[in-house]
């Protein structure tokens, strides 16, 4: 089974959106520490054996996930939730 780059990008985006939805809901219910999770995502380091491109993509994506969760929190707070 082969996927085109566009299919793969769509699949990865869907997984990221699902993860952000889940984590935002868990944070809103007080089950997880959202700011702590964001800090952990931002502090993540690539495995020592990761290629430069792999490491860059990993770190960029972790930062994007943290930013997305921060945005969800800010939106909830601005709505008084």
MOCORWO-V857871 format. One record per helix or strand. SS is the DSSP state (helix for helix, strand for strand). FROM is the first residue (numbers start at 1). LEN is the number of residues. Records with the same first field share a line. If there is no record, write none. Layout:
SS: FROM-LEN / FROM-LEN
This chain:
helix: 5-24 / 34-10 / 52-27
